[in-house]
Amino acid sequence: MANDPESKRLMWFIFAGSRGGLTRLRIISLLKKIPLNTNQLSKELGFDYKAIQHHIKVLEKNNMITKVGEKYSVMYFISTFLETNMETFEEIEGKLDKSK
């Protein structure tokens, strides 16, 4: 169900209501353009590999991204759930950009 209140609440918590939310927002913004692996994300964002791994786990656990491949060849994509709720994501992204 697109943009239901529970999904919206979850997304606000993941991206705006918890530490690291802005980093997760930046990860999703990159993955919307092109699938990347953990190493590519860490280089692109200028973050430690372990920090990116942590954020990837949070995003995976909350069904924001999916992975294809195994071990070092894993590529991350935005999930169907996130695609369905992209309007909410863009709303959050817009409001957080204005608050900077």
VENPE-V124584 format. One record per run of one state. SS is the DSSP state (H for helix, E for strand, - for the rest). FROM is the first residue (numbers start at 1). LEN is the number of residues. If there is no record, write none. Layout:
{{SS & FROM & LEN} {SS & FROM & LEN}}
This chain:
{{- & 1 & 4} {H & 5 & 11} {- & 16 & 5} {H & 21 & 13} {- & 34 & 2} {E & 36 & 1} {- & 37 & 1} {H & 38 & 8} {- & 46 & 3} {H & 49 & 13} {- & 62 & 3} {E & 65 & 4} {- & 69 & 2} {H & 71 & 3} {- & 74 & 1} {E & 75 & 4} {- & 79 & 1} {H & 80 & 5} {- & 85 & 1} {H & 86 & 13} {- & 99 & 2}}
